[in-house]
Amino acid sequence: MEPYIPCTKENAVAIVTINRPRALNALNPDVLRELYDTMEQLDSDSSVKALISIGAGEKAFALSFTTADQKRE
């Protein structure tokens, strides 16, 4: 399974992507968990000086927690 929060680094810049384009990058518990874990890792990486957060796809950066995700859990 592809990660919900892929992260790349270019020099001292971390690029964090919310990767659920079909759901307009809506946040759900799995995405939030990965996002938290990624931020924790980046916080402890002294080589990272800046962070850029982007949303996958062309329609939306991110949506808040969705009702559909909540019902599935």
C-alpha positions in Angstrom: 0.0 0.0 0.0 1.2 3.4 -0.9 1.9 5.7 2.1 -0.6 8.4 2.9 2.2 10.8 3.8 5.2 10.4 1.6 8.1 12.6 2.5 11.1 13.6 0.5 14.0 15.9 1.4 15.8 18.3 -0.9 18.9 19.7 0.8 17.5 21.1 4.1 13.8 21.2 2.9 11.4 18.4 3.7 8.4 18.1 1.3 5.5 16.3 3.0 2.6 15.3 0.8 -1.0 14.3 1.8 -1.6 11.5 -0.6 -5.3 10.8 -0.9 -6.3 12.6 -4.1 -9.4 10.5 -4.8 -10.8 11.6 -1.4 -9.5 15.2 -2.0 -6.8 14.4 0.6 -9.4 14.1 3.4 -7.9 13.4 6.8 -8.8 10.2 8.6 -7.3 8.4 11.6 -4.7 6.6 9.4 -3.6 9.8 7.6 -3.4 11.7 10.9 -1.3 8.9 12.5 1.1 8.9 9.5 1.3 12.7 9.5 2.1 12.8 13.2 4.8 10.1 12.9 6.3 11.9 9.9 6.4 15.2 11.8 8.0 13.5 14.8 10.7 12.1 12.6 11.3 15.4 10.9 11.4 17.2 14.3 14.3 15.0 15.4 16.2 15.4 12.1 18.6 18.4 12.6 19.3 18.5 8.9 15.8 19.7 8.1 15.5 23.5 8.3 12.2 24.0 6.4 9.0 22.1 5.6 6.7 22.4 2.6 3.3 20.6 2.9 1.4 19.8 -0.3 -1.7 17.8 -1.3 -1.6 15.2 -4.0 -3.7 15.7 -7.1 -5.0 18.9 -8.7 -8.4 19.5 -6.9 -7.7 20.1 -3.2 -4.9 20.6 -0.7 -6.8 18.8 2.0 -10.2 18.3 3.5 -11.0 18.0 7.2 -12.1 14.7 8.8 -14.8 13.1 6.6 -18.1 11.6 7.8 -17.6 8.6 5.4 -14.2 7.8 7.1 -15.8 8.1 10.5 -18.6 5.6 9.6 -16.1 3.0 8.3 -14.1 2.9 11.6 
